[in-house]
Amino acid sequence: MQKSEFEYVRNEVLRSRDHLEDETVVRAVKVQSDIRSFAGSFLRGSGYIEIPPVIISPLTDPLNHPVIDPRIKSYGGDFWLTKSMIFHKQIAVQSLKKIFIMSPNIRLELEEKQRTGRHLYEFTQIDIEALNHSRDQMMALAEALIKDVIRRLKKEDAAEFRYFGRTLPDFAEKFRQVKYLDARKEYGDQFEKAISESSREPVWIVDIPLEAREFYDREYEDQPGILRDMDLLWPEGFEEAISGGEREFKLDRILERVRKKGQTEDQFRWFIELAKMGIEESAGFGIGVERFTRYACGLDRIEKVTPFPKVPGKVSL
């Protein structure tokens, strides 16, 4: 190991030790632990089965924005680190009906994302999917989950919230909905930031254009190019909380959507083979655990909610 590399490693180890001794981090990790516990309890009580995560696979989320995409070659094939379990959810739900996963995701974001305060390249999503469910049903589930978790946090983590000087609100019965194109027309390209900063309640962004999302989400049959998707924004400028929608399940529409996105059937042959055998419709979403914790604690940087933060652009322990 060269001297400069040794110094970097030593400094990172020292930084990690100091980070773990920070009372803000310790208390935020406690809150995050409870978010995981309370969300899992809520979902099990709602009839959802927890399944284990997939860490590497020949099939993972293509995403709709650039990331570094490392490949592992083994057993005569290619594996990818899981960026999300979107395809595995759609496969598993065919038999298990209602599922959730505490899913570690690896997304090696571009270095510029470190400026946002809300991006990590290693994080956990609570990934949820239900067979023969609609977007509206999943939005109702998400609202109920968030309100139940926050209710329990306020009771069980009162000492932590006193430390943070944070008072969590009791949200309205239904979260407001805004169509994506209407939001962009009113606020411009940074509409998510503008809406989040001006809101005191979570806000749904619905009916998202095809170019803004991946191929696997379901298109309105009477509105070509518009997807039956939704994103939830945290209020107070904390931005994205949830992303999800209904899934394409008909083979011809899946193939059409792959072509529309400029992708190839070979990229997704594992999923396409399943679709050829026949799959039923489903819907679901993912909610970021670290982002939920950051919002709950009212923290400026997402690194403060996890013991070993992976900040874009940095080699970290």
Secondary structure, 3 states (H helix, E strand, C coil): CCHHHHHHHHHHHHHHHHHHCCHHHHHHHHHHHHHHHHHHHHHHHCCCEECCCCCEECCCCCCCCCEECCEEEECCEEEEECCCCHHHHHHHHHHHCEEEEEEEEECEECHHHHHHCCCCCEEEEEEEEEECCCHHHHHHHHHHHHHHHHHHHHHHCHHHHHHHCCCCCCCCCCCEEEEHHHHHHHHCCCHHHHHHHHCCCCEEEEEEEHHHCCCCECECCCCCCEEEEEEEEECCCCEEEEEEEEECCCHHHHHHHHHHCCCCHHHHHHHHHHHHHCCCCEEEEEEEHHHHHHHHHCCCCHHHHCCCCCCCCCCCC
